[in-house]
């Protein structure tokens, strides 16, 4: 059974917006994640901080969505995701 996705947007330092995701990001909730990411990326000053430290699973749809926004985001990730982020090339595209 998958862990439900919850998303929260909060103000960060210096006017930066922080999008905090908890749960799993997959095809069943990618539309919700994409909308939250797109909306948060247009608010605030500077790069959007996407906090995935409470996410333990990303599928290819989530990787694709993150890659599409790579020029506007910085990632904080759970250690279990690092191999996927490296193999997908996201670590080369984002901070």
Secondary structure, DSSP 4 states (H G I P E B T S, - for coil): -PPPPEEEEEE-GGG-EEEEEEEEESTTTHHHHHHHHHHHHHSSSSPEEEEEEEEEEE-HHHHHHHHHTGGGEEEEE-GGGHHHHHHHTHHHH--
